[in-house]
Protein backbone atom coordinates (compact mmCIF):
# COMPACT_ATOMS: atom_id res chain seq x y z
CA UNK A 1 0.00 0.00 0.00
CA UNK A 2 1.16 3.58 -0.58
CA UNK A 3 2.87 5.39 2.23
CA UNK A 4 0.38 7.43 4.25
CA UNK A 5 1.07 11.14 4.45
CA UNK A 6 2.65 11.99 1.11
CA UNK A 7 -0.50 13.17 -0.66
CA UNK A 8 -2.99 12.88 2.23
CA UNK A 9 -6.28 14.82 2.11
CA UNK A 10 -9.35 14.78 4.24
CA UNK A 11 -12.59 13.04 3.31
CA UNK A 12 -13.71 15.94 1.10
CA UNK A 13 -10.47 15.83 -0.87
CA UNK A 14 -9.14 19.05 0.61
CA UNK A 15 -6.05 19.44 2.73
CA UNK A 16 -6.74 19.55 6.43
CA UNK A 17 -7.21 23.04 7.87
CA UNK A 18 -4.15 22.62 10.06
CA UNK A 19 -1.87 21.82 7.14
CA UNK A 20 1.17 24.08 6.69
CA UNK A 21 0.74 27.08 4.40
CA UNK A 22 3.20 25.56 1.94
CA UNK A 23 0.88 22.56 1.47
CA UNK A 24 -2.28 24.65 1.29
CA UNK A 25 -0.79 26.88 -1.41
CA UNK A 26 0.28 24.09 -3.75
CA UNK A 27 -1.01 24.87 -7.27
CA UNK A 28 -3.85 22.67 -8.48
CA UNK A 29 -2.95 22.77 -12.16
CA UNK A 30 -0.22 23.57 -14.65
CA UNK A 31 -1.48 27.11 -15.25
CA UNK A 32 -0.77 27.95 -11.60
CA UNK A 33 2.62 26.20 -11.57
CA UNK A 34 5.28 28.90 -11.22
CA UNK A 35 8.83 29.11 -12.46
CA UNK A 36 9.23 26.01 -14.62
CA UNK A 37 7.99 27.24 -18.01
CA UNK A 38 10.82 25.56 -19.99
CA UNK A 39 9.69 22.19 -18.59
CA UNK A 40 5.89 22.46 -18.38
CA UNK A 41 5.06 25.75 -20.07
CA UNK A 42 2.51 25.89 -22.91
CA UNK A 43 3.53 23.74 -25.86
CA UNK A 44 6.24 21.75 -24.06
CA UNK A 45 6.43 18.00 -24.59
CA UNK A 46 5.89 17.15 -20.91
CA UNK A 47 2.85 19.43 -20.63
CA UNK A 48 1.26 17.82 -23.70
CA UNK A 49 1.96 14.37 -22.26
CA UNK A 50 0.31 15.33 -18.94
CA UNK A 51 -2.72 16.92 -20.62
CA UNK A 52 -3.20 13.88 -22.89
CA UNK A 53 -2.59 11.42 -20.03
CA UNK A 54 0.27 9.91 -22.01
CA UNK A 55 2.99 10.31 -19.40
CA UNK A 56 6.02 8.02 -19.60
CA UNK A 57 8.71 7.24 -17.02
CA UNK A 58 10.43 10.44 -15.96
CA UNK A 59 12.92 11.68 -13.39
CA UNK A 60 12.27 15.12 -11.90
CA UNK A 61 15.58 16.59 -10.79
CA UNK A 62 15.93 19.85 -8.93
CA UNK A 63 16.74 21.60 -5.64
CA UNK A 64 14.41 21.55 -2.63
CA UNK A 65 11.19 23.49 -2.99
CA UNK A 66 11.29 23.85 -6.77
CA UNK A 67 8.03 21.93 -7.35
CA UNK A 68 8.93 18.28 -7.96
CA UNK A 69 6.30 16.85 -5.61
CA UNK A 70 3.78 19.48 -6.66
CA UNK A 71 4.20 18.49 -10.30
CA UNK A 72 3.67 14.86 -9.32
CA UNK A 73 0.43 15.86 -7.58
CA UNK A 74 -0.73 17.66 -10.73
CA UNK A 75 0.00 14.51 -12.74
CA UNK A 76 -1.90 12.46 -10.16
CA UNK A 77 -4.95 14.72 -10.56
CA UNK A 78 -4.74 14.55 -14.36
CA UNK A 79 -4.30 10.84 -14.98
CA UNK A 80 -6.81 8.01 -15.26
CA UNK A 81 -4.07 5.57 -14.29
CA UNK A 82 -3.74 4.21 -10.77
CA UNK A 83 -1.38 6.70 -9.09
CA UNK A 84 0.66 5.39 -6.15
CA UNK A 85 2.97 7.77 -4.24
CA UNK A 86 5.89 6.66 -2.11
CA UNK A 87 8.63 8.38 -0.15
CA UNK A 88 11.97 6.60 -0.22
CA UNK A 89 12.72 8.20 3.16
CA UNK A 90 10.02 6.29 5.04
CA UNK A 91 9.33 3.25 2.88
CA UNK A 92 11.32 0.22 1.85
CA UNK A 93 11.79 -1.67 -1.37
CA UNK A 94 9.60 -4.50 -0.03
CA UNK A 95 6.57 -2.18 0.01
CA UNK A 96 7.39 -0.85 -3.45
CA UNK A 97 7.74 -4.39 -4.82
CA UNK A 98 4.29 -5.20 -3.46
CA UNK A 99 2.84 -2.25 -5.40
CA UNK A 100 4.60 -3.37 -8.57
CA UNK A 101 3.20 -6.90 -8.26
CA UNK A 102 -0.28 -5.43 -7.74
CA UNK A 103 0.25 -3.25 -10.82
CA UNK A 104 1.15 -6.33 -12.85
CA UNK A 105 -2.09 -8.04 -11.80
CA UNK A 106 -4.15 -4.94 -12.69
CA UNK A 107 -2.52 -4.69 -16.10
CA UNK A 108 -3.24 -8.34 -16.85
CA UNK A 109 -6.82 -8.07 -15.62
CA UNK A 110 -8.06 -4.91 -17.32
CA UNK A 111 -5.04 -3.21 -18.93
CA UNK A 112 -5.05 -0.35 -16.41
CA UNK A 113 -1.75 1.45 -15.99
CA UNK A 114 -0.04 2.27 -12.70
CA UNK A 115 2.04 5.38 -12.15
CA UNK A 116 4.48 4.92 -9.29
CA UNK A 117 5.81 8.17 -7.84
CA UNK A 118 8.88 7.81 -5.63
CA UNK A 119 9.97 10.94 -3.81
CA UNK A 120 13.70 11.15 -3.06
CA UNK A 121 14.39 8.13 -5.23
CA UNK A 122 18.13 8.59 -4.69
CA UNK A 123 17.63 7.24 -1.16
CA UNK A 124 17.22 3.78 -2.72
CA UNK A 125 20.62 2.29 -3.47
CA UNK A 126 21.55 0.94 -6.90
CA UNK A 127 20.67 -2.65 -5.98
CA UNK A 128 17.23 -1.59 -4.75
CA UNK A 129 16.64 0.42 -7.90
CA UNK A 130 17.26 -2.74 -9.93
CA UNK A 131 13.92 -4.02 -8.61
CA UNK A 132 12.05 -1.38 -10.66
CA UNK A 133 13.78 -2.19 -13.94
CA UNK A 134 11.83 -5.23 -15.22
CA UNK A 135 8.49 -3.57 -14.43
CA UNK A 136 9.52 -0.36 -16.20
CA UNK A 137 10.82 -2.33 -19.20
CA UNK A 138 7.56 -4.28 -19.51
CA UNK A 139 5.45 -1.15 -19.14
CA UNK A 140 3.78 -2.54 -16.02
CA UNK A 141 4.54 0.68 -14.18
CA UNK A 142 5.30 4.20 -15.25
CA UNK A 143 7.95 5.51 -12.88
CA UNK A 144 8.14 9.12 -11.75
CA UNK A 145 11.16 9.69 -9.56
CA UNK A 146 11.96 12.93 -7.75
CA UNK A 147 15.49 13.71 -6.60
CA UNK A 148 17.63 16.61 -5.44
CA UNK A 149 20.77 14.74 -6.50
CA UNK A 150 22.33 14.50 -9.95
CA UNK A 151 20.68 11.46 -11.60
CA UNK A 152 23.93 10.70 -13.45
CA UNK A 153 25.44 9.69 -10.11
CA UNK A 154 22.43 8.48 -8.14
CA UNK A 155 20.19 6.60 -10.59
CA UNK A 156 21.06 3.26 -12.17
CA UNK A 157 22.17 3.66 -15.78
CA UNK A 158 19.65 1.10 -17.16
CA UNK A 159 16.82 2.82 -15.29
CA UNK A 160 18.05 6.23 -16.38
CA UNK A 161 18.20 5.18 -20.02
CA UNK A 162 14.51 4.19 -19.88
CA UNK A 163 13.41 7.49 -18.34
CA UNK A 164 13.38 11.08 -19.48
CA UNK A 165 15.13 13.46 -17.08
CA UNK A 166 13.55 16.87 -16.54
CA UNK A 167 15.59 19.41 -14.65
CA UNK A 168 13.61 21.86 -12.54
CA UNK A 169 15.39 25.06 -11.55
CA UNK A 170 15.22 26.96 -8.29
CA UNK A 171 12.51 29.59 -8.42
CA UNK A 172 13.49 33.18 -9.20
CA UNK A 173 13.06 35.83 -6.53
CA UNK A 174 10.35 37.43 -8.68
CA UNK A 175 8.38 34.17 -8.78
CA UNK A 176 8.75 33.75 -5.03
CA UNK A 177 7.47 37.27 -4.37
CA UNK A 178 4.44 36.53 -6.58
CA UNK A 179 3.84 33.32 -4.62
CA UNK A 180 4.15 35.07 -1.25
CA UNK A 181 1.83 37.89 -2.31
CA UNK A 182 -0.68 35.32 -3.54
CA UNK A 183 -0.53 33.51 -0.18
CA UNK A 184 -1.20 36.79 1.65
CA UNK A 185 -4.22 37.55 -0.54
CA UNK A 186 -5.79 34.09 -0.88
CA UNK A 187 -8.68 33.84 1.65
CA UNK A 188 -9.37 30.14 1.03
CA UNK A 189 -5.94 28.50 1.18
CA UNK A 190 -3.71 31.33 2.28
CA UNK A 191 -3.73 34.15 4.81
CA UNK A 192 -6.24 36.39 3.06
CA UNK A 193 -8.71 36.31 5.94
CA UNK A 194 -6.17 38.17 8.05
CA UNK A 195 -5.31 41.81 7.59
CA UNK A 196 -1.56 41.44 7.06
CA UNK A 197 0.68 44.40 6.29
CA UNK A 198 3.79 42.89 4.72
CA UNK A 199 5.70 45.48 2.62
CA UNK A 200 7.02 44.42 -0.77
CA UNK A 201 10.62 45.20 0.20
CA UNK A 202 10.31 42.74 3.09
CA UNK A 203 8.77 40.09 0.84
CA UNK A 204 11.80 40.56 -1.41
CA UNK A 205 14.07 39.82 1.57
CA UNK A 206 12.16 36.61 2.30
CA UNK A 207 12.48 35.59 -1.35
CA UNK A 208 16.22 36.32 -1.42
CA UNK A 209 16.83 34.37 1.78
CA UNK A 210 14.85 31.36 0.56
CA UNK A 211 17.37 30.39 -2.16
CA UNK A 212 14.70 29.57 -4.72
CA UNK A 213 12.84 27.26 -2.32
CA UNK A 214 9.08 27.91 -2.38
CA UNK A 215 8.48 25.76 0.69
CA UNK A 216 11.08 27.67 2.71
CA UNK A 217 9.65 31.01 1.58
CA UNK A 218 6.08 30.08 2.55
CA UNK A 219 7.21 28.60 5.87
CA UNK A 220 9.03 31.85 6.69
CA UNK A 221 5.96 33.88 5.74
CA UNK A 222 3.67 31.75 7.87
CA UNK A 223 6.00 31.86 10.87
CA UNK A 224 6.43 35.63 10.64
CA UNK A 225 2.66 36.21 10.49
CA UNK A 226 1.97 33.73 13.29
CA UNK A 227 4.52 35.26 15.66
CA UNK A 228 3.43 38.83 14.87
CA UNK A 229 -0.26 38.17 15.49
CA UNK A 230 -1.69 38.25 18.97
CA UNK A 231 -4.63 35.90 19.84
CA UNK A 232 -7.22 38.69 19.82
CA UNK A 233 -5.81 40.53 16.81
CA UNK A 234 -6.76 40.17 13.15
CA UNK A 235 -4.45 42.92 11.97
CA UNK A 236 -0.81 41.91 11.54
CA UNK A 237 2.02 44.32 10.78
CA UNK A 238 5.38 42.87 9.75
CA UNK A 239 8.39 45.09 10.47
CA UNK A 240 11.99 44.68 9.38
CA UNK A 241 13.04 43.93 12.97
CA UNK A 242 10.44 41.18 13.33
CA UNK A 243 11.41 39.68 9.98
CA UNK A 244 15.12 39.68 10.83
CA UNK A 245 14.32 37.89 14.07
CA UNK A 246 12.26 35.34 12.11
CA UNK A 247 14.91 34.74 9.51
CA UNK A 248 17.89 34.67 11.87
CA UNK A 249 20.43 33.07 9.54
CA UNK A 250 19.43 31.30 6.36
CA UNK A 251 20.60 27.70 6.07
CA UNK A 252 22.43 27.54 2.77
CA UNK A 253 21.49 24.62 0.55
CA UNK A 254 24.55 22.40 0.43
CA UNK A 255 25.36 18.72 0.34
CA UNK A 256 28.97 17.95 1.19
CA UNK A 257 28.74 14.66 -0.69
CA UNK A 258 26.59 15.81 -3.59
CA UNK A 259 26.57 18.00 -6.65
CA UNK A 260 26.35 21.31 -4.77
CA UNK A 261 29.68 20.47 -3.12
CA UNK A 262 31.42 19.90 -6.44
CA UNK A 263 29.77 22.87 -8.14
CA UNK A 264 30.93 25.28 -5.43
CA UNK A 265 34.51 24.02 -5.29
CA UNK A 266 34.58 24.19 -9.08
CA UNK A 267 33.39 27.79 -8.92
CA UNK A 268 36.08 28.65 -6.36
CA UNK A 269 38.83 26.96 -8.36
CA UNK A 270 37.82 28.58 -11.65
CA UNK A 271 37.45 32.02 -10.07
CA UNK A 272 41.02 31.80 -8.75
CA UNK A 273 42.23 30.54 -12.13
CA UNK A 274 40.49 33.48 -13.82
CA UNK A 275 42.30 35.93 -11.49
CA UNK A 276 39.02 37.21 -10.03
CA UNK A 277 39.52 38.02 -6.32
CA UNK A 278 35.93 39.13 -5.73
CA UNK A 279 34.37 35.94 -7.10
CA UNK A 280 37.05 33.98 -5.22
CA UNK A 281 36.01 35.53 -1.91
CA UNK A 282 32.31 35.01 -2.67
CA UNK A 283 32.56 31.29 -3.47
CA UNK A 284 34.95 30.71 -0.57
CA UNK A 285 32.47 32.34 1.81
CA UNK A 286 29.59 30.33 0.33
CA UNK A 287 31.43 27.08 1.05
CA UNK A 288 32.45 28.01 4.58
CA UNK A 289 29.05 29.47 5.49
CA UNK A 290 27.43 26.26 4.23
CA UNK A 291 29.46 24.20 6.67
CA UNK A 292 32.17 22.81 4.39
CA UNK A 293 35.19 21.30 6.12
CA UNK A 294 37.77 24.12 6.13
CA UNK A 295 40.61 21.63 5.80
CA UNK A 296 39.08 20.38 2.56
CA UNK A 297 39.06 23.95 1.25
CA UNK A 298 42.66 24.41 2.42
CA UNK A 299 43.76 21.26 0.59
CA UNK A 300 42.14 22.49 -2.62
CA UNK A 301 43.90 25.85 -2.36
CA UNK A 302 47.23 24.07 -1.80
CA UNK A 303 46.54 21.98 -4.88
CA UNK A 304 45.67 25.10 -6.88
CA UNK A 305 48.92 26.75 -5.85
CA UNK A 306 50.94 23.99 -7.48
CA UNK A 307 48.58 23.19 -10.37
CA UNK A 308 47.57 26.64 -11.61
CA UNK A 309 50.18 29.01 -10.21
CA UNK A 310 53.12 26.67 -10.15
CA UNK A 311 56.55 28.18 -10.65
CA UNK A 312 55.12 31.44 -11.96
CA UNK A 313 55.05 32.33 -8.25
CA UNK A 314 56.60 29.63 -6.03
CA UNK A 315 55.55 31.60 -2.94
CA UNK A 316 51.90 30.70 -3.58
CA UNK A 317 52.44 27.17 -2.34
CA UNK A 318 54.03 28.46 0.87
CA UNK A 319 51.15 30.88 1.43
CA UNK A 320 48.58 28.12 0.84
CA UNK A 321 50.42 25.70 3.11
CA UNK A 322 50.65 28.35 5.83
CA UNK A 323 46.91 28.96 5.55
CA UNK A 324 46.29 25.25 5.99
CA UNK A 325 48.48 25.25 9.12
CA UNK A 326 46.73 28.34 10.47
CA UNK A 327 43.27 26.79 10.06
CA UNK A 328 44.46 23.60 11.71
CA UNK A 329 45.95 25.63 14.58
CA UNK A 330 43.16 28.12 15.36
CA UNK A 331 40.09 26.64 13.60
CA UNK A 332 37.05 28.67 12.53
CA UNK A 333 35.96 31.41 12.46
CA UNK A 334 39.43 32.86 13.15
CA UNK A 335 40.99 30.75 10.41
CA UNK A 336 38.63 32.04 7.70
CA UNK A 337 40.84 35.03 6.97
CA UNK A 338 43.88 32.80 6.48
CA UNK A 339 41.97 30.86 3.82
CA UNK A 340 40.77 34.12 2.28
CA UNK A 341 44.36 35.43 2.19
CA UNK A 342 45.65 32.31 0.49
CA UNK A 343 42.77 32.15 -2.00
CA UNK A 344 43.10 35.81 -3.01
CA UNK A 345 46.91 35.51 -3.20
CA UNK A 346 46.49 32.60 -5.61
CA UNK A 347 43.85 34.50 -7.58
CA UNK A 348 46.18 37.48 -8.03
CA UNK A 349 49.36 35.48 -8.65
CA UNK A 350 50.68 35.00 -12.20
CA UNK A 351 49.34 31.73 -13.57
CA UNK A 352 51.16 28.79 -15.11
CA UNK A 353 50.15 25.19 -15.56
CA UNK A 354 53.50 24.36 -17.18
CA UNK A 355 54.61 22.21 -14.26
CA UNK A 356 51.24 20.42 -14.19
CA UNK A 357 51.43 19.80 -17.95
CA UNK A 358 55.02 18.56 -17.69
CA UNK A 359 54.07 16.17 -14.89
CA UNK A 360 51.24 14.68 -16.96
CA UNK A 361 53.61 14.21 -19.93
CA UNK A 362 56.16 12.38 -17.79
CA UNK A 363 53.50 10.10 -16.28
CA UNK A 364 52.12 9.35 -19.74
CA UNK A 365 55.59 8.35 -21.00
CA UNK A 366 56.04 6.02 -18.05
CA UNK A 367 52.59 4.46 -18.51
CA UNK A 368 53.46 3.81 -22.16
CA UNK A 369 56.54 1.80 -21.25
CA UNK A 370 59.37 4.31 -20.83
CA UNK A 371 60.78 2.50 -17.81
CA UNK A 372 64.36 2.01 -19.04
CA UNK A 373 67.20 1.39 -16.59
CA UNK A 374 68.93 4.39 -15.02
CA UNK A 375 71.88 5.47 -17.23
CA UNK A 376 75.17 4.11 -15.87
CA UNK A 377 76.71 7.57 -15.45
CA UNK A 378 74.18 8.68 -12.85
CA UNK A 379 73.85 5.42 -10.92
CA UNK A 380 75.05 5.20 -7.33
CA UNK A 381 78.32 3.29 -6.87
CA UNK A 382 78.88 2.64 -3.15
CA UNK A 383 80.87 -0.61 -3.64
CA UNK A 384 83.95 -1.63 -5.58
CA UNK A 385 82.00 -4.27 -7.52
CA UNK A 386 79.54 -1.67 -8.73
CA UNK A 387 82.35 0.63 -9.81
CA UNK A 388 83.97 -2.23 -11.75
CA UNK A 389 80.62 -2.88 -13.42
CA UNK A 390 80.62 0.69 -14.72
CA UNK A 391 78.27 2.30 -12.22
CA UNK A 392 78.85 6.10 -12.09
CA UNK A 393 81.37 5.89 -14.94
CA UNK A 394 81.40 9.18 -16.83
CA UNK A 395 79.59 11.09 -14.11
CA UNK A 396 80.42 14.81 -14.02
CA UNK A 397 80.10 16.67 -10.73
CA UNK A 398 78.28 19.87 -11.66
CA UNK A 399 79.88 22.02 -8.96
CA UNK A 400 83.32 21.43 -10.49
CA UNK A 401 82.25 23.10 -13.76
CA UNK A 402 81.60 26.66 -14.84
CA UNK A 403 78.05 27.80 -13.96
CA UNK A 404 77.50 24.27 -12.54
CA UNK A 405 76.53 23.02 -16.02
CA UNK A 406 77.82 19.84 -17.70
CA UNK A 407 76.91 18.01 -20.92
CA UNK A 408 75.84 14.94 -18.94
CA UNK A 409 72.74 13.13 -20.29
CA UNK A 410 70.45 12.23 -17.38
CA UNK A 411 67.48 10.79 -19.30
CA UNK A 412 67.35 7.21 -20.59
CA UNK A 413 68.50 6.70 -24.18
CA UNK A 414 65.03 6.65 -25.74
CA UNK A 415 64.11 9.97 -24.13
CA UNK A 416 67.33 11.85 -24.87
CA UNK A 417 66.57 15.40 -25.87
CA UNK A 418 62.95 15.30 -24.73
CA UNK A 419 61.61 18.40 -22.98
CA UNK A 420 58.68 18.03 -20.67
CA UNK A 421 58.75 21.37 -18.86
CA UNK A 422 58.16 24.49 -20.94
CA UNK A 423 57.99 27.57 -18.71
CA UNK A 424 55.61 30.35 -19.63
CA UNK A 425 56.66 33.97 -19.85
CA UNK A 426 54.58 34.85 -16.79
CA UNK A 427 55.92 35.77 -13.38
CA UNK A 428 58.98 33.99 -12.07
CA UNK A 429 58.77 31.46 -14.91
CA UNK A 430 60.05 34.10 -17.32
CA UNK A 431 63.38 34.02 -15.49
CA UNK A 432 63.28 30.22 -15.29
CA UNK A 433 62.72 29.99 -19.04
CA UNK A 434 65.72 32.23 -19.72
CA UNK A 435 67.84 30.14 -17.35
CA UNK A 436 66.82 26.87 -19.02
CA UNK A 437 67.56 28.24 -22.49
CA UNK A 438 71.00 29.40 -21.37
CA UNK A 439 71.77 25.93 -19.95
CA UNK A 440 70.56 24.21 -23.11
CA UNK A 441 72.88 26.45 -25.15
CA UNK A 442 75.78 25.76 -22.76
CA UNK A 443 75.26 21.96 -22.98
CA UNK A 444 75.03 22.15 -26.76
CA UNK A 445 78.35 24.04 -26.80
CA UNK A 446 80.03 21.51 -24.47
CA UNK A 447 78.85 18.56 -26.56
CA UNK A 448 80.16 20.17 -29.72
CA UNK A 449 83.63 20.19 -28.11
CA UNK A 450 83.59 16.49 -27.28
CA UNK A 451 86.48 14.61 -28.93
Secondary structure, DSSP 8 states (H G I E B T S, - for coil): ---TTSS---TTSS--TTS-HHHHT--SSGGG--S-HHHHSTT-HHHHHHHTT----EEEEE-TTSSHHHHHHHHHHH-SSEEEEEETTT--HHHHHHHHHHHHHHHHHH---EEEEEETGGGS-HHHHHHHHHHHHHTSEEEEEEESS-HHHHS-HHHHHTSEEEEE----HHHHHHHHHHHHH-TTTSSTTSEEE--HHHHHHHHHHTTT-HHHHHHHHHHHHHHH--TT--EEE--HHHHHHHHSS------TTSHHHHHHHHHHHHHHHTT-HHHHHHHHHHHHHTT--HHHHHHHHHHHIIIIIGGGSTHHHHHHHHHHHHHHHH-TTTTHHHHHHHHHHHHHS----HHHHHHHHHHHHHHTT------GGGS---SHHHHHTTTTTT---GGGSGGG------S-GGGTT-------SSTHHHHHHHHHHHHHHHHHHHHHT--
